[in-house]
Amino acid sequence: MIKKYWFFMGMAIMAALAFALPGIGPVIKQYNVLNIGIFLAFLLTGLSLETSTVLDQLKDVKVLAAALFSSLIFFPAAAFYAARFFLSAWPDFVMGALIIGAAPVTVASGTVMTAMAGGNVPLSLFICVLGNFAAIFTIPFMLNLILAVDNAAIDLPILQMLAGLILKVLLPTIIGQLLRPRVKHLLPPHKAKMSIFNQCIVLLIILNAVASSADSILDVGPVLFLVLSFMIGLHVFILVFNYYLARIIGLDLPSIAAFTIHTSQKTLTVSYLVWAGYFAVAYPMALIPAIVYHLTQMIMDTLVAHRFGRVIRRRSS
């Protein structure tokens, strides 16, 4: 039981610890614990990504365009304007919806859930690699574009943000890819440990974010249930959107499963980097929607993967 659900239990423990010891947030920041951990997490990502398996997917331009449009253009716009409608009284949560919307897809969980569904794993990896590399360049511009159109009084340093994402996300991933040919034979026995390490970084992000805004969270109280309801609704909408988009572009069922699941997911790690670097002071609770969305996708997409798996097995039998 504990082995299966340790991550969800860890999220609850981190949240409780953050409220009990809110001073732990500044300590984590002072000693650069998260910056070092995030760098190592993306280094491990580079080591584990078998990018050669996704090259065949590049020839399908419509899948490439659909994945980029859905994840990095449509998603942030839909998240922001939906939040403006439902959460307009809480600017932190509106900004948080935009930040998680602009983030790239998850690295590990999307592919794991695609495999669980019996879906097209190479396509899932393709969406992962494409989305994470493209997001480094789209995040600053999409945030600035949407906020500018909305007349928000925020002047984002686009080039500085771009340079920061390249340094903290792209560079360690590339280093990992360069090291991979020399060490890939050593990796298989340690894949589970690498996954656990990445999830522990997510738990540290939750601890830091909740500790940094513990007083504000206590003040809003029951509003968090509204944020949870909003994120559940947003994720259902995005899942349905991606499912029908995959059908419109003519994908087969295993590929529909991969596209629906992975393109609908977002990574908390990059969301944290954007929030901590440019929004934490003005919007201290803006990472809360990202944390809630992460929890939502982990639970809901497991159910979606099982549903796809039953249908795919039935049709192939």
Secondary structure, DSSP 8 states (H G I E B T S, - for coil): -HHHHHHHHHHHHHHHHHHH-TTHHHHHHHTTHHHHHHHHHHHHHHHH--GGGGGGGGG-HHHHHHHHIIIIIIHHHHHHHHHHHHSTT-HHHHHHHHHHHHS---SSHHHHHHHHTT--HHHHHHHHHHHHHHHHHHHHHHHHHHHHHTT-S----HHHHHHHHIIIIIHHHHHHHHHHHHHGGGSGGGHHHHHHHHHHHHHHHHHHHHHHTHHHHHHHTTHHHHHHHHHHHHHHHHHHHHHHHHHHTT--HHHHHHHHHHHT---HHHHHHHHHHHTTTT-TTTTHHHHHHHHHHHHHHHHHHHHHHHHHHHHH-
